[in-house]
Amino acid sequence: IELAGVFLPMIFRSNNENIISVRIAERSLFSRFIQLLPDEVVTCPTIHSFRVTEVEARLLNEINIRHSDCLFGKENFTTRDLVVKKDDVEKFYKFLDMCYSKMILKKSYEKDKCGFLRIGGTSDVPYTEVEGIKYLPVFYFEGAIDQSMCLTLRGWDWAYLRFCCQVQGVKDDLIASDCCESVALQDLREYFPLETSFVEYWPAKDYISRMVSMKITQPGSWTRVI
């Protein structure tokens, strides 16, 4: 598979799943992001990984040694190695690329899946877009939102919103769960006066950066073994 100009070997499993080695993806595709972005950002998504079978380990070693001149390192692949789904590798790259643009390059784009809204000229609240609708975390509004209006965000939608929360320095206990209750922007507007402004915003300085983060991203730490 080719992703961002990088060719990655892909293994086909009998259940029609296409999988990619975590070690290869880290070394060839994600290394720049992992080196520059803080661990708190790299580990925002919950990505499930699986152990390599003996047959898959032999196949990866053959690809690496015989066909790639040890491009993916000189250490042999074993059943201790991990693999992730091809779809998750593609989505993780897209996520890291956006985080890199915002945090390192200081650039934001209209197509970005997440950001902040400055409400009433004073309060900065993160959002993520789901099917073109902006959703904001309910915990910012201290129980004022009708629960019937809430949508539970999970997976990649929650990962993008969690990234913004990390940028803003939200307490860990508020974003430690695998899901988050959110409210759509159009529903949220009902709780504010008509003249209240909602302006797109991104902070000039982020709360968490590679320079101040005390955590070092360990190999494979961005996945959860199942």
N, C-alpha and C positions, 0 to 999 in steps of 0.2 A: 504494500500500500504506500502511496505517496501522500505526504502531509506537509504542507509548508515547504516544499522542495526537498524534503527528507524522505528517503525510502526506508520503510520498516518491514522486516519479515513478519508475516502473519500466519498463524496456525489455524487450521479448520478443525473444529471438534465435531463429533458425530451428531450432536444436538443442534447443528446448524449455527453454532456460535463461532464467530471469528475473534480470536484472541491475540494479544500482543504481549511480549515480555516486558515486565515493569522495568527491569534493568536496562534493556535496550532503549525503551522509550525515554527513560531518565537520561541516559548517556547521549542519545542522538537528537532528541527533540526538546526535552524539558530543561536541560542543564542550565541554559542561560537564565531562564526564569527562576529556577530554584536557587541559583547563586545570588540573584539580585533582589528577590522578593522575600519578605519575612515569612517565617514558618507559619505564623498565625493566618497569613493569607493563603499560602500554598495548601494548607490543610482545611480550608473552608468547606470544600465539597466532601461528601461521603461517597467514596468510590470503592466498590467491592472487588477484592482480588482473590485469586484461587492458586493453589499449589500446582506446580508443574508436575506432570506424570513422568515416569521414567522414559517412556517413548518420546515424549515432547522434549525432554532434556537432551536426549541423544540427537534429535532433529535440530534443535537450536545449536548444539555444538558443531554439527556438520555444516550448518549454514554459516556459522561464525568462522570456523577454521578453514573449511575447504572452499567456501564460496565468497567469503568476505575478508579474508586475510586478517582475521582477528580484529576487525573494525569495531566490534562490540566488547572488546576487552579480552585479556588472556586467561581470565579465570573461567574454568569450566562451569557450564550450567548444570544444576542438580535439582533434585526434587524439593530443595529448600527455596528455589526461586519462585517468583510469583508472576502471574499473568493477569491481565485485565481485558475486558471486552473492548473491541475496536471502537465501538460507539462512544465509550467512556473516554478513550484516548483522544478522540476527535473533539469531544465536548470539553475535556480538561485543557486541551491546547487553546481552544477558543477563549475559555475562562482566563487562563494565565496571560494570554496575549492582551486581553482587555485590561487586566490588573496592571500589567507592565506599562501599557500606554498611559493609564491614569496616574500611577504612582511614580514611575521612573521618567517617562517622557513628558509628564504633565499635560497630556492631551486627552480631550474628551470629544466624542463624536455623537451625532444625533442617533445613530444606530445602536449605541451602547444599551445594554439590557438593564443597567441600573444607574443610580445617581442619587442626588439629593434634591429636595424641594425646600426652598426657604419660604416658610409660611408666615404671612403677615409681616414680613421684613425682619423677623427676629429668630424664629425657630427653624432649625435645619433638621429635616427628617429624611431618612433614606427611603428609597423605593426600588422595586424591581418591576419589570414589565412582564406580564403574562398575557399572551395573545393580544398584545397591543394596549392592554389596560395597566395602569400604574397601581401597584399595591404597596401599602405602607404598614409597618409593624404596629400592631395594636398596643403593645406595651409602652409606646411613646405617649399614649393618651390616657394612661392611668385609669382604666376601667370605664371610660366615658362612652365607649362604642358599644352599640347594641350587638350582642353576639350573633344574632340572626344575619347580620351583614358581613360576618367574618368569613374569610377563606383560609384554610390551612395550607401553608406553603411547605413543600418538601423538595427533596432532590436538588436539581440544579437551580430551580427558582429560589429556593432558600439559600443555596450557596452564594448566589450573587448578592442577595440582601444581607447575608451574614458578612460578606466582604465589606460592604459599606459600613456596617456596624463596627467592624474591626478598625476601619479607617477613622471612625469617629470616637473610638475608645469606649464603646459600650461595655458594661460589666459582663464578664464571662458567664455568670450564672443566668443572664438573660438570653444568651445565644448558644448555650451548651446543648440544647435539645436538637433532635433530628427534624424538628418541624417548628413552624412559627405561625401564630394567628395573625392575619393581616386584613386590612380593609381597603377597598377600592377607592381611588381618589374621588370619583364622582359621588360616592356615598359619604366620604369624609367631609366634603364641602358643605353638607347639610348641617354640620355641627358648628360652622363658622358664619359670621356675617357675610352678606353678599359681596361687600367691597374687599374682603380679604384676598390678598394676592398669594399666588402659588408660583414661585419663580424657580426655574431650573438653576441648579447650583452645584459646584464642586469645590471643596475646601482647598485653599492654596497650600496648606500644610496638613499632612495626615498625622493622626495620633500615633500610629504604629509604623515604623519604618525598619528597614534592614539594619540601620545604624543603631537603633535603640532596642531592637528585639533581642532578648536574651536566649532565644531558642534557635538551634541549628537544625535545619531540615535533614533528617536521617534518611538513608536510602529506603524507599518503599513506604515511608511514613504517611504519605498522602493516600494510601489505600487502607482498607479494612479487610483483613483476611477472613474469609468465611469457608 
